Amino acid sequence: MDIKRKEGRYARLYKQITGLINKSSNNSLSNMATINAVLYHKMDYYFWIGFYLLHDGKLQVGPYQGALACINLTRNTGVCWAAINQQKPIVVNDVEKFPGHIACNSRSKSEIVIPLKNRAGKITGVMDVDSIVLNSFNEIDVKWLQKISELV
């Protein structure tokens, strides 16, 4: 998807998600589920989208859409833990080239992970998106997924 089209689609989806959440939700899990459902069905290059949440030092799957997910992600391995440890979004153009990549589904080819923060700025988990196409994610995805993750 070209940059201009991607930017426009994210802007429309952000407005839609904000409206849905503001109208009826005061629950972070409901917000995650809503975000997943809208993005999974509207972004054609998304193969999997979900949240992994920190719980007692473990990174465990939360709400998601797509193929079956890994329940627990081994500490300090994979893209999700890299985003937490580096405290920044991580874009991986080819997951086969990422050291320690955790393959929950072998069809995944590229990935983006956005740290999820609470109101105090503490990381509480991540938003994780996979694509079956190499090089699916760029700075537009980073910008909008960070903004969308703040709606949780």
Buried (B, 14 or more C-beta within 10 A) or exposed (E): BEEEEBBEBBEEBBEEBEEBBEEEBEEBEBBBBBBBBBBBEBBEBBBBBBBBBBEEEEBBBBBBBBEEBBEEBEEEBBBBBBBBEEEEBBBBBEBEEBEEBBEBBEEBBBBBBBBBBEEEEEBBBBBBBBBBEEEBBBEBBBEBBBBBBEBB
